Amino acid sequence: MYARRRRAYFLLMGGCLVLFVSAWAFVRLWSVEAAVAMCVVAMAVPPFAAIVANRRGPDDRWWDDPSGDPQSDEWWDELDGKRRPGRDSEP
């Protein structure tokens, strides 16, 4: 999952860079308005790329992963009504 999100981020940011550089390298020679429009589009791409890169997929588990503190994990599991593997039997 992480590699796919990272690849999508770099593709979007690469496209942003291509738009910006090509706008002022050679598109401005034919049409300044088109170059400005390309820069406006390039300006909108980075926030979208950040959203894509940070989006969690259905297979990404982060809210219920153990924190490493057994007492805290047990307390949260009790609040959530979950039983941890190996702790199903109580005396």
Secondary structure, 3 states (H helix, E strand, C coil): CHHHHHHHHHHHHHHHHHHHHHHHHHHHHHCHHHHHHHHHHHHHHHHHHHHHHHCCCCCCCCCCCCCCCHHHHHHHHHHHCCCCCCCCCCC
